[in-house]
Amino acid sequence: MKNFNTPDTIEQEVVEIVSKEEAVKALLLYNDDVNTFDFVTDSLIKVCKHDPLQAEQCTYLVHYTGKCVVKNGTYKKLKPLCEALLERGLSAKIEN
C-alpha cells in the first residue's frame, strides 16, 4: 500500500491553509444617518491611521456611494480596526 502523504504533499497542504488564512480582506465602512462627516473623518484618522486627506475622501465616498473600503489586510490585522470603528458607533464589516 502506498502512502500518499509524502512530506511534499503535507507541506503543500500547510502552505495552502496558511495562504487562505492570510488572504487579503477588505475593511468596509458603511453610510449611516447618525454620524457627522467630522466624526467619521476623525475616526478614520485615529483608528485606521489615515492621513486627513485620505480620511476625508473615504468619508465622501461612504456618503455618496454607501460604502468604502477603508483598509486592506489580513483578517487578523483588520479585526481590531473593525471592532474599534464599531465601538465608535460606525457601521463596518470585513469582507473578502
DSSP file (Angstrom, degrees, kcal/mol; ACC not computed):
  #  RESIDUE AA STRUCTURE BP1 BP2  ACC     N-H-->O    O-->H-N    N-H-->O    O-->H-N    TCO  KAPPA ALPHA  PHI   PSI    X-CA   Y-CA   Z-CA
    1    1 A M              0   0    0      0, 0.0     2,-0.4     0, 0.0     0, 0.0   0.000 360.0 360.0 360.0 135.5    0.0    0.0    0.0
    2    2 A K        -     0   0    0      2,-0.0     2,-0.6     1,-0.0     0, 0.0  -0.738 360.0-134.6 -95.8 136.5    1.4    3.4   -1.0
    3    3 A N        -     0   0    0     -2,-0.4     3,-0.0     1,-0.1    -1,-0.0  -0.799  14.9-170.0 -89.3 119.2    1.3    6.4    1.4
    4    4 A F        +     0   0    0     -2,-0.6     2,-1.5     1,-0.2    -1,-0.1   0.571  67.7  86.5 -86.7  -9.6    0.1    9.5   -0.4
    5    5 A N        +     0   0    0      4,-0.1    -1,-0.2     3,-0.1    -2,-0.0  -0.517  59.7 165.0 -91.6  69.2    1.0   11.8    2.5
    6    6 A T     >  -     0   0    0     -2,-1.5     4,-2.4     1,-0.1     5,-0.2  -0.388  54.5-102.7 -76.2 162.1    4.6   12.5    1.4
    7    7 A P  H  > S+     0   0    0      0, 0.0     4,-2.3     0, 0.0     5,-0.2   0.856 122.5  55.2 -54.4 -35.2    6.5   15.4    3.0
    8    8 A D  H  > S+     0   0    0      2,-0.2     4,-2.0     1,-0.2     5,-0.1   0.916 109.4  44.0 -66.0 -43.0    5.9   17.4   -0.2
    9    9 A T  H  > S+     0   0    0     -3,-0.2     4,-2.2     2,-0.2    -1,-0.2   0.875 113.6  51.1 -72.0 -35.2    2.2   17.0   -0.2
   10   10 A I  H  X S+     0   0    0     -4,-2.4     4,-2.2     2,-0.2    -2,-0.2   0.928 110.9  48.7 -64.8 -44.0    1.9   17.7    3.5
   11   11 A E  H  X S+     0   0    0     -4,-2.3     4,-2.4    -5,-0.2    -2,-0.2   0.900 110.6  51.0 -62.4 -40.8    4.0   20.9    3.0
   12   12 A Q  H  X S+     0   0    0     -4,-2.0     4,-2.2     1,-0.2    -1,-0.2   0.900 109.5  50.4 -63.9 -41.0    1.8   22.0    0.1
   13   13 A E  H  X S+     0   0    0     -4,-2.2     4,-2.2     2,-0.2    -1,-0.2   0.903 110.6  49.3 -63.5 -41.5   -1.4   21.5    2.2
   14   14 A V  H  X S+     0   0    0     -4,-2.2     4,-2.6     2,-0.2     5,-0.2   0.914 110.5  50.4 -64.3 -43.6    0.1   23.5    5.0
   15   15 A V  H  X S+     0   0    0     -4,-2.4     4,-2.6     1,-0.2    -2,-0.2   0.903 110.3  50.1 -61.4 -41.9    1.0   26.3    2.6
   16   16 A E  H  X S+     0   0    0     -4,-2.2     4,-2.0     2,-0.2    -1,-0.2   0.900 111.7  47.8 -64.5 -41.3   -2.5   26.3    1.1
   17   17 A I  H  X S+     0   0    0     -4,-2.2     4,-2.0     2,-0.2    -2,-0.2   0.935 114.2  46.0 -65.4 -46.5   -4.1   26.5    4.6
   18   18 A V  H  X S+     0   0    0     -4,-2.6     4,-2.0     1,-0.2    -2,-0.2   0.903 111.1  53.3 -63.0 -41.7   -1.8   29.4    5.7
   19   19 A S  H  < S+     0   0    0     -4,-2.6    -1,-0.2    -5,-0.2    -2,-0.2   0.890 108.3  49.7 -61.9 -40.0   -2.3   31.2    2.5
   20   20 A K  H >< S+     0   0    0     -4,-2.0     3,-1.0     1,-0.2    -1,-0.2   0.901 111.6  48.6 -65.8 -40.2   -6.1   31.1    2.9
   21   21 A E  H 3< S+     0   0    0     -4,-2.0    54,-0.5     1,-0.2    55,-0.3   0.816 115.1  45.0 -68.9 -30.5   -5.9   32.4    6.5
   22   22 A E  T 3< S+     0   0    0     -4,-2.0    -1,-0.2    -5,-0.2    -2,-0.2   0.216  83.5 135.8 -99.0  15.0   -3.6   35.2    5.4
   23   23 A A    <   -     0   0    0     -3,-1.0    52,-0.4     1,-0.1     2,-0.3  -0.279  66.1 -97.7 -62.7 148.2   -5.6   36.2    2.3
   24   24 A V        -     0   0    0     50,-0.1     2,-0.2    48,-0.1    50,-0.2  -0.518  46.6-175.9 -72.4 129.3   -6.2   39.9    1.8
   25   25 A K  E     -A   73   0A   0     48,-3.6    48,-2.0    -2,-0.3     2,-0.4  -0.686  19.4-122.8-116.2 171.1   -9.5   41.1    3.1
   26   26 A A  E     -AB  72  95A   0     69,-3.2    69,-2.8    -2,-0.2     2,-0.7  -0.970   6.7-145.0-122.7 133.9  -11.2   44.5    2.9
   27   27 A L  E     -AB  71  94A   0     44,-3.3    43,-2.9    -2,-0.4    44,-1.0  -0.876  26.1-162.9 -94.7 114.2  -12.5   46.6    5.8
   28   28 A L  E     -AB  69  93A   0     65,-3.2    65,-2.0    -2,-0.7     2,-0.5  -0.797  11.4-155.9-103.5 140.4  -15.6   48.4    4.6
   29   29 A L  E     -AB  68  92A   0     39,-2.6    39,-1.7    -2,-0.4     2,-0.3  -0.952  16.1-152.1-111.5 133.4  -17.2   51.4    6.2
   30   30 A Y  E     -AB  67  91A   0     61,-3.4    61,-0.6    -2,-0.5    37,-0.3  -0.752  18.1-105.5-109.4 152.9  -20.9   51.9    5.5
   31   31 A N        +     0   0    0     35,-2.4     2,-0.3    -2,-0.3    32,-0.1  -0.379  38.4 174.9 -71.4 148.8  -23.0   55.0    5.4
   32   32 A D        -     0   0    0      3,-0.2    34,-0.1    -2,-0.1    58,-0.0  -0.932  37.7-127.2-144.3 170.0  -25.4   55.9    8.2
   33   33 A D  S    S+     0   0    0     -2,-0.3    -2,-0.0     1,-0.1     3,-0.0   0.147  97.4  64.1-102.9  17.7  -27.6   58.9    9.0
   34   34 A V  S    S+     0   0    0     55,-0.1     2,-0.2     2,-0.1    -1,-0.1   0.839  83.2  68.2-108.1 -49.6  -26.2   59.3   12.5
   35   35 A N  S    S-     0   0    0     54,-0.1    -3,-0.2     1,-0.1     2,-0.1  -0.495  74.2-124.0 -86.5 145.5  -22.5   60.3   12.5
   36   36 A T     >  -     0   0    0     -2,-0.2     4,-2.4     1,-0.1     5,-0.2  -0.384  22.9-113.4 -80.9 160.6  -21.2   63.6   11.2
   37   37 A F  H  > S+     0   0    0      1,-0.2     4,-2.9     2,-0.2     5,-0.2   0.927 118.3  51.8 -55.8 -46.4  -18.6   63.9    8.5
   38   38 A D  H  > S+     0   0    0      1,-0.2     4,-2.6     2,-0.2    -1,-0.2   0.895 109.6  48.6 -61.9 -40.5  -16.1   65.3   11.0
   39   39 A F  H  > S+     0   0    0      2,-0.2     4,-2.4     1,-0.2    -1,-0.2   0.924 113.4  46.3 -65.7 -44.2  -16.6   62.4   13.4
   40   40 A V  H  X S+     0   0    0     -4,-2.4     4,-2.3     2,-0.2    -2,-0.2   0.931 114.2  48.2 -64.1 -45.5  -16.2   59.8   10.6
   41   41 A T  H  X S+     0   0    0     -4,-2.9     4,-1.8     1,-0.2    -2,-0.2   0.931 113.2  47.7 -60.0 -46.5  -13.1   61.6    9.2
   42   42 A D  H  X S+     0   0    0     -4,-2.6     4,-2.5    -5,-0.2    -1,-0.2   0.881 110.0  53.3 -62.3 -39.0  -11.6   61.8   12.7
   43   43 A S  H  X>S+     0   0    0     -4,-2.4     4,-3.2     1,-0.2     5,-0.6   0.902 107.9  49.8 -63.7 -41.8  -12.3   58.1   13.4
   44   44 A L  H  X5S+     0   0    0     -4,-2.3     6,-1.8     1,-0.2     4,-0.9   0.862 111.7  49.3 -66.6 -35.0  -10.5   57.0   10.2
   45   45 A I  H  X5S+     0   0    0     -4,-1.8     4,-0.6     4,-0.2    -2,-0.2   0.938 119.3  37.1 -66.9 -46.7   -7.5   59.1   11.2
   46   46 A K  H  <5S+     0   0    0     -4,-2.5    -2,-0.2    -5,-0.1    -3,-0.2   0.915 128.2  30.6 -74.1 -44.7   -7.4   57.7   14.7
   47   47 A V  H  <5S+     0   0    0     -4,-3.2    -3,-0.2    -5,-0.2    -2,-0.1   0.934 131.3  29.3 -84.1 -48.5   -8.4   54.1   14.1
   48   48 A C  H  <<S-     0   0    0     -4,-0.9    -3,-0.2    -5,-0.6    -2,-0.1   0.464  99.1-123.9 -95.4  -2.4   -7.1   53.4   10.5
   49   49 A K     <  +     0   0    0     -4,-0.6    -4,-0.2    -5,-0.3    -3,-0.1   0.833  51.2 164.8  62.6  33.6   -4.1   55.8   10.7
   50   50 A H        -     0   0    0     -6,-1.8    -1,-0.2    -9,-0.1    -2,-0.0  -0.471  40.6-116.5 -73.6 151.2   -5.3   57.6    7.5
   51   51 A D     >  -     0   0    0     -2,-0.1     4,-2.6     1,-0.1     5,-0.2  -0.513  38.0-100.1 -78.0 162.9   -3.9   61.0    6.7
   52   52 A P  H  > S+     0   0    0      0, 0.0     4,-2.3     0, 0.0     5,-0.2   0.863 121.7  48.9 -56.3 -40.3   -6.5   63.8    6.8
   53   53 A L  H  > S+     0   0    0      2,-0.2     4,-2.5     1,-0.2     5,-0.2   0.932 112.6  47.4 -65.9 -45.2   -7.0   63.9    3.0
   54   54 A Q  H  > S+     0   0    0      1,-0.2     4,-2.4     2,-0.2    -1,-0.2   0.915 112.6  50.0 -61.5 -43.3   -7.4   60.1    2.7
   55   55 A A  H  X S+     0   0    0     -4,-2.6     4,-2.2     1,-0.2    -1,-0.2   0.904 111.4  48.6 -62.7 -41.7   -9.9   60.1    5.6
   56   56 A E  H  X S+     0   0    0     -4,-2.3     4,-2.2    -5,-0.2    -1,-0.2   0.907 110.8  50.5 -65.7 -41.7  -11.9   62.9    4.1
   57   57 A Q  H  X S+     0   0    0     -4,-2.5     4,-2.4     1,-0.2    -2,-0.2   0.920 111.0  48.5 -62.5 -43.6  -12.0   61.2    0.7
   58   58 A C  H  X S+     0   0    0     -4,-2.4     4,-2.7     1,-0.2    -1,-0.2   0.898 109.0  54.1 -62.5 -39.9  -13.2   57.9    2.3
   59   59 A T  H  X S+     0   0    0     -4,-2.2     4,-2.2     1,-0.2    -1,-0.2   0.914 109.7  47.0 -61.2 -43.4  -15.9   59.9    4.2
   60   60 A Y  H  X S+     0   0    0     -4,-2.2     4,-2.8     2,-0.2     5,-0.3   0.905 111.1  51.4 -65.3 -41.2  -17.2   61.4    1.0
   61   61 A L  H  X>S+     0   0    0     -4,-2.4     4,-2.8     1,-0.2     5,-0.5   0.921 110.3  49.3 -61.4 -43.0  -17.2   58.0   -0.8
   62   62 A V  H  X5S+     0   0    0     -4,-2.7     4,-1.5     1,-0.2   -31,-0.3   0.926 113.5  47.4 -60.5 -44.3  -19.1   56.5    2.1
   63   63 A H  H  <5S+     0   0    0     -4,-2.2    -2,-0.2    -5,-0.2    -1,-0.2   0.921 121.5  33.2 -64.3 -45.3  -21.6   59.3    2.0
   64   64 A Y  H  <5S+     0   0    0     -4,-2.8    -2,-0.2     1,-0.1    -1,-0.2   0.756 130.6  29.5 -89.0 -24.8  -22.2   59.3   -1.8
   65   65 A T  H  <5S-     0   0    0     -4,-2.8    -3,-0.2    -5,-0.3    -2,-0.2   0.557 101.7-117.8-111.3 -10.9  -21.8   55.6   -2.6
   66   66 A G  S  <<S+     0   0    0     -4,-1.5   -35,-2.4    -5,-0.5     2,-0.3   0.157  85.1  28.3  97.2 -20.0  -23.0   54.0    0.6
   67   67 A K  E     -A   30   0A   0     -6,-0.5     2,-0.3   -37,-0.3   -37,-0.2  -0.986  57.2-166.0-163.6 165.4  -19.7   52.3    1.4
   68   68 A C  E     -A   29   0A   0    -39,-1.7   -39,-2.6    -2,-0.3     2,-0.7  -0.959  29.8-118.2-158.2 138.8  -15.9   52.4    1.0
   69   69 A V  E     +A   28   0A   0     -2,-0.3   -41,-0.2   -41,-0.2     3,-0.1  -0.724  33.7 176.5 -75.9 117.6  -13.0   50.1    1.5
   70   70 A V  E     +     0   0A   0    -43,-2.9     2,-0.3    -2,-0.7    -1,-0.2   0.607  62.2   8.1-101.1 -14.7  -11.0   51.9    4.2
   71   71 A K  E     -A   27   0A   0    -44,-1.0   -44,-3.3     2,-0.1     2,-0.3  -0.958  58.1-153.1-163.4 145.6   -8.3   49.4    4.7
   72   72 A N  E     +A   26   0A   0     -2,-0.3     2,-0.3   -46,-0.2   -46,-0.2  -0.918  42.0  98.0-118.1 149.5   -7.0   46.1    3.2
   73   73 A G  E     -A   25   0A   0    -48,-2.0   -48,-3.6    -2,-0.3     2,-0.1  -0.977  69.7 -38.4 164.5-170.7   -5.1   43.4    5.0
   74   74 A T     >  -     0   0    0     -2,-0.3     4,-2.4   -50,-0.2     3,-0.3  -0.374  55.0-112.5 -74.9 159.1   -5.3   40.1    6.8
   75   75 A Y  H  > S+     0   0    0    -54,-0.5     4,-2.5   -52,-0.4    -1,-0.1   0.908 119.0  56.1 -56.7 -42.3   -8.3   39.3    8.9
   76   76 A K  H  4 S+     0   0    0    -55,-0.3    -1,-0.2     1,-0.2   -54,-0.1   0.863 111.1  43.2 -59.8 -37.5   -6.1   39.3   12.0
   77   77 A K  H  > S+     0   0    0     -3,-0.3     4,-0.5     1,-0.2    -1,-0.2   0.859 118.2  44.1 -76.0 -36.9   -4.9   42.8   11.2
   78   78 A L  H  X S+     0   0    0     -4,-2.4     4,-2.8     1,-0.2     5,-0.2   0.758  94.7  76.9 -82.9 -25.6   -8.4   44.2   10.3
   79   79 A K  H  X S+     0   0    0     -4,-2.5     4,-2.5     1,-0.2     5,-0.2   0.914  96.7  44.7 -56.3 -49.9  -10.4   42.7   13.2
   80   80 A P  H  > S+     0   0    0      0, 0.0     4,-2.0     0, 0.0    -1,-0.2   0.854 114.1  51.1 -65.4 -30.9   -9.2   45.2   15.9
   81   81 A L  H  X S+     0   0    0     -4,-0.5     4,-2.2     2,-0.2    -2,-0.2   0.925 110.8  48.2 -68.2 -43.9   -9.7   48.1   13.5
   82   82 A C  H  X S+     0   0    0     -4,-2.8     4,-2.5     1,-0.2     5,-0.2   0.920 111.7  49.8 -61.2 -45.0  -13.2   46.9   12.7
   83   83 A E  H  X S+     0   0    0     -4,-2.5     4,-2.5    -5,-0.2    -1,-0.2   0.890 109.6  51.5 -61.8 -40.0  -14.0   46.5   16.3
   84   84 A A  H  X S+     0   0    0     -4,-2.0     4,-1.1     2,-0.2    -1,-0.2   0.892 110.7  47.9 -65.9 -39.6  -12.7   50.0   17.1
   85   85 A L  H  <>S+     0   0    0     -4,-2.2     5,-2.2     2,-0.2     3,-0.3   0.913 112.2  49.7 -66.1 -41.6  -14.9   51.5   14.4
   86   86 A L  H ><5S+     0   0    0     -4,-2.5     3,-1.9     1,-0.2    -2,-0.2   0.896 106.5  55.6 -63.2 -40.4  -17.9   49.6   15.7
   87   87 A E  H 3<5S+     0   0    0     -4,-2.5    -1,-0.2     1,-0.3    -2,-0.2   0.791 103.2  56.4 -62.8 -27.4  -17.2   50.8   19.2
   88   88 A R  T 3<5S-     0   0    0     -4,-1.1    -1,-0.3    -3,-0.3    -2,-0.2   0.442 125.4-104.3 -82.9  -0.2  -17.4   54.3   17.9
   89   89 A G  T < 5S+     0   0    0     -3,-1.9    -3,-0.2     1,-0.3     2,-0.2   0.614  77.7 134.0  88.7  13.2  -20.9   53.7   16.5
   90   90 A L      < -     0   0    0     -5,-2.2     2,-0.7    -6,-0.1    -1,-0.3  -0.555  60.0-116.0 -91.2 161.0  -19.9   53.3   12.9
   91   91 A S  E     +B   30   0A   0    -61,-0.6   -61,-3.4    -2,-0.2     2,-0.3  -0.876  49.6 155.0 -99.6 112.7  -21.0   50.6   10.6
   92   92 A A  E     +B   29   0A   0     -2,-0.7     2,-0.3   -63,-0.2   -63,-0.2  -0.951  16.4 177.3-139.2 155.9  -18.1   48.5    9.5
   93   93 A K  E     -B   28   0A   0    -65,-2.0   -65,-3.2    -2,-0.3     2,-0.5  -0.986  27.0-125.7-157.9 147.3  -17.5   44.9    8.2
   94   94 A I  E     +B   27   0A   0     -2,-0.3     2,-0.3   -67,-0.2   -67,-0.2  -0.865  36.3 174.2 -97.6 128.5  -14.7   42.7    7.0
   95   95 A E  E      B   26   0A   0    -69,-2.8   -69,-3.2    -2,-0.5    -2,-0.0  -0.868 360.0 360.0-129.9 164.4  -15.3   41.1    3.6
   96   96 A N              0   0    0     -2,-0.3   -69,-0.1   -71,-0.2   -72,-0.1   0.464 360.0 360.0 -71.9 360.0  -13.3   39.0    1.2
